[in-house]
Amino acid sequence: MSSMSPEAERLHLLMAYKAVAARKVDFLEIVATSSDAAHAIERIVDSFSVSESAANYLLTLQLFRLTTSESERMAGELAALEIRIPHP
């Protein structure tokens, strides 16, 4: 991801966040039942089809980021970035 612009990198992370926000319980179960951080990252990559760097970002999120109001704020940020930045 290092070759991405800061905006493109943020878009990449917010798209991963969106995938997790839609399946919060699954995400929390993966984290709670993983043996360590590396195992959790591996399972997040597999379960949510995100990159390893995005999985690391998701794993280090503060839990309040999964609240409804924070999810709405981040969805708004994602929508704005999707308009400005082309993505696959």
Contact map, one row per residue, 1 for C-alpha under 8 A:
1111000010000000000000000000000000000000000000000000100000000000000000000000000000000000
1111100000000000000000000000000000000000000000000000000000000000000000000000000000000000
1111100000000000000000000000000000000000000000000000000000000000000000000000000000000000
1111111110000000000000000000000000000000000000000000000000000000000000000000000000000000
0111111110000000000000000000000000000000000000000000000000000000000000000000000000000000
0001111111000000000000000000000000000000000000000000000000000000000000000000000000000000
0001111111100000000000000000000000000000000000000000000000000000000000000000000010001000
0001111111110000000000000000000000000000000000000000000000000000000000000000000000001000
1001111111111000000000000000000000000000000000000000000000000000000000000000000000000000
0000011111111100000000000000000000000000000000000000000000000000000000000000000000000000
0000001111111110000000000000000000000000000000000000000000000000000000000000010011000000
0000000111111111000000000000000000000000000000000000010000000000000000000000000000000000
0000000011111111100000000000000000000000000000000000010010000000000000000000000000000000
0000000001111111110000000000000000000000000000000000000000000000000000000110010000000000
0000000000111111111000000000000000000000000000000000000000000000000000000000010000000000
0000000000011111111100000000000000000000000000010100011001000000000000000000000000000000
0000000000001111111110000000000000000000000000000000000001000000000000000000000000000000
0000000000000111111111000000000000000000000000000000000000000000000000000010000000000000
0000000000000011111111100000000000000000000000010000000000000000000000000000000000000000
0000000000000001111111110010000000000000000000010000000000000000000000000000000000000000
0000000000000000111111110000000000000000000000000000000000000000010000100000000000000000
0000000000000000011111110000000000000000000000000000000000000000000000000000000000000000
0000000000000000001111111110000000000000000000000000000000000000000000000000000000000000
0000000000000000000111111111000000000000000000000000000000000000010000000000000000000000
0000000000000000000000111111100000000000000000000000000000000000000000000000000000000000
0000000000000000000000111111110000000000000000000000000000000000000000000000000000000000
0000000000000000000100111111111000000000000100000000000000000000000000000000000000000000
0000000000000000000000011111111100000000000000000000000000000000000000000000000000000000
0000000000000000000000001111111110000000000000000000000000000000000000000000000000000000
0000000000000000000000000111111111000001001100000000000000000000000000000000000000000000
0000000000000000000000000011111111000001000000000000000000100000000000000000000000000000
0000000000000000000000000001111111000000000000000000000000000000000000000000000000000000
0000000000000000000000000000111111100000000000000000000000000000000000000000000000000000
0000000000000000000000000000011111111011000000000000000000000000000000000000000000000000
0000000000000000000000000000000011111011000000000000000000000000000000000000000000000000
0000000000000000000000000000000001111111000000000000000000000000000000000000000000000000
0000000000000000000000000000000001111111100000000000000000100000000000000000000000000000
0000000000000000000000000000000000011111110000000000000000000000000000000000000000000000
0000000000000000000000000000000001111111111000000000000000000000000000000000000000000000
0000000000000000000000000000011001111111111100000000000000100000000000000000000000000000
0000000000000000000000000000000000001111111110000001001100100000000000000000000000000000
0000000000000000000000000000000000000111111111000001001000000000000000000000000000000000
0000000000000000000000000000010000000011111111100000000000000000000000000000000000000000
0000000000000000000000000010010000000001111111111100001000000000000000000000000000000000
0000000000000000000000000000000000000000111111111111001000000000000000000000000000000000
0000000000000000000000000000000000000000011111111100000000000000000000000000000000000000
0000000000000000000000000000000000000000001111111000000000000000000000000000000000000000
0000000000000001001100000000000000000000000111111100000000000000000000000000000000000000
0000000000000000000000000000000000000000000111111110000000000000000000000000000000000000
0000000000000001000000000000000000000000000111011111011000000000000000000000000000000000
0000000000000000000000000000000000000000000010001111111000000000000000000000000000000000
0000000000000000000000000000000000000000110010000111111100000000000000000000000000000000
1000000000000000000000000000000000000000000000000011111110000000000000000000000000000000
0000000000011001000000000000000000000000000000000111111111000000000000000000000000000000
0000000000000001000000000000000000000000110110000111111111100000000000000000000000000000
0000000000000000000000000000000000000000100000000001111111110000000000000000000000000000
0000000000001000000000000000000000000000000000000000111111111000000000000000000000000000
0000000000000001100000000000000000000000000000000000011111111000000000000000000000000000
0000000000000000000000000000001000001001100000000000001111111000000000000000000000000000
0000000000000000000000000000000000000000000000000000000111111100000000000000000000000000
0000000000000000000000000000000000000000000000000000000011111110100000000000000000000000
0000000000000000000000000000000000000000000000000000000000011111100000000000000000000000
0000000000000000000000000000000000000000000000000000000000001111111000000000000000000000
0000000000000000000000000000000000000000000000000000000000000111111001000000000000000000
0000000000000000000000000000000000000000000000000000000000001111111001100000000000000000
0000000000000000000010010000000000000000000000000000000000000011111101100000000000000000
0000000000000000000000000000000000000000000000000000000000000011111111100000000000000000
0000000000000000000000000000000000000000000000000000000000000000011111110000000000000000
0000000000000000000000000000000000000000000000000000000000000000001111111000000000000000
0000000000000000000000000000000000000000000000000000000000000001111111111100000000000000
0000000000000000000010000000000000000000000000000000000000000000111111111110000000000000
0000000000000000000000000000000000000000000000000000000000000000000111111111000000000000
0000000000000000000000000000000000000000000000000000000000000000000011111111100000000000
0000000000000100000000000000000000000000000000000000000000000000000001111111110000000000
0000000000000100010000000000000000000000000000000000000000000000000000111111111000000000
0000000000000000000000000000000000000000000000000000000000000000000000011111111100000000
0000000000000000000000000000000000000000000000000000000000000000000000001111111110000000
0000000000100110000000000000000000000000000000000000000000000000000000000111111111000000
0000000000000000000000000000000000000000000000000000000000000000000000000011111111100000
0000000000000000000000000000000000000000000000000000000000000000000000000001111111110000
0000001000100000000000000000000000000000000000000000000000000000000000000000111111111000
0000000000100000000000000000000000000000000000000000000000000000000000000000011111111110
0000000000000000000000000000000000000000000000000000000000000000000000000000001111111100
0000000000000000000000000000000000000000000000000000000000000000000000000000000111111100
0000001100000000000000000000000000000000000000000000000000000000000000000000000011111110
0000000000000000000000000000000000000000000000000000000000000000000000000000000001111111
0000000000000000000000000000000000000000000000000000000000000000000000000000000001001111
0000000000000000000000000000000000000000000000000000000000000000000000000000000000000111
